[in-house]
Amino acid sequence: MSIFEERESNVRSYCRSFPTVFHRAKDAMVYSESGEEYIDFLAGAGALNYGHNNDYIKQQVMLYLDSDAITHGLDLYTSAKEKFLQQFSEKILDPKQLDYRIQFCGPTGTNAVEASLKLARKITQRAGIFSFMGAYHGLTLGSLSITGNASFRVGTLGTASQVAFMPYPYGFMETIDTIAYMESVLNDSSSGIEKPAAIIFETVQAEGGVVVAPIEWMQRLRALCDEHDILLICDDIQVGCGRTGPFFSFERANIVPDMVILSKSISGYGLPMSLLLIKPDLDAWQPAEHTGTFRGNQLAFVGGTAALEYRENTNLEKEVATKAAFIQTFLETEIVSLNPEIKTRGLGMIWGIDLADSGGGSVAKQVASRCFELGVIVERVGRDDTVLKILPPLSIDMSTLQKGCNVIKQALSECAA
């Protein structure tokens, strides 16, 4: 029995799908202790948009460490925080004409989700939240209450109180007007559902199976919230920071959420960090009303600042568009042709291969396992884990991207064709 099996909790997850000991990583490649190399199409579940040990970001982090600068500062003013706030304002918010206050939350995305729910309820003095079927927002109790997957909530009591799950435009629900449905729920005095404090949504349900919300749907959702005085919260934890192309995933719909949640790749280097962006008139917090020992990770500030610079210096948004076009074309010409029941969908550099109608979760598991044997790490998501999620670093070079996609094609040919 290895030390992991002997001492680590049963809650461990990813290591069960990728059973080897990793010890080194660079760009889009990770290496095991025994010498195998793997193309990383998982990218820290979206925390490594700029790749492993990005040279530019690493250099800035190392220089900061070498200077004996502040590494832990609670929410004190620090030079690292000052520079991050300046760069985020100048490179992201100001050019997009977005005016947000920035709240530094605890280290992980779920804490920023909790903060958004807490603040929405404080502002509106209403308790309810609308979330969506298929949603994933985290696994602490408040975030779990708005996460759709029932398997996460098994054995956890009280997670569904004050939350109503609305239909997301996917599957059979694409045939109905889901915004009109929400409108009727809000206008019907006998619907049994009270007006919520907020509606929280993902523009792309990543863990939900890579389901992309239509632009018109997002625009109508914004209008619905305006009409009924409901706050709109966008969870951009996994699909923000350039994953869909522009920095924020909601930009393609030309809408402005009341709050935006960022984590994962906001630090640039895989360091823990989460933000809640709040419209200034909604920043109703009292000092220390939502706090945490590790809010505002100083090294993450440095990495996040460097990531913004790297993004601009390398014209990363254009690179993402080029690679996204390649992935889409490859899936349409090389993957769908293997089996007419295979479906693909995605946006930017997050794509899903849906095997629900061509073997389901068991086949998806076989394909993912075969990919791992062939040197590609790819995750399964969606209902019953039937979707292979393609999520490489945005900075992956084209030859490695092509090689990884060809491995997936080979695995699908062997297991699902």
Protein Blocks (a to p, Z undefined) as FASTA:
>chain_A
ZZklmmmcfkbmklmmmgcddfbdehjbccdfkopacddfklonopamnoghifklmmmm
mmmmmnopafbgcjaccfklmmmmmmmmmmmmmmnopacddddddfbfklmmmmmmmmmm
mmnopabdcddehiaebjbfklmmmpfblmlmgoiahklgoiacddddehjllmpcfklm
mmmmmmmmknopacdfbdcddfbdfknoopacdfklmmmmmmmmmmnopacdddfklmgg
hlnopablklmnopacfbdcdehjlnonopacddddddfklmmbcehkagcfkgoifklm
mmmmmmmmmmmmnommmmmmmmmmmmmmmmmmmmmmmpmkbccddehjaccddfklnnpj
mlmmmmmmmmmmnopacddedehhlaccddddfklcfklmmmmmmmmmmmmmmmmZZ
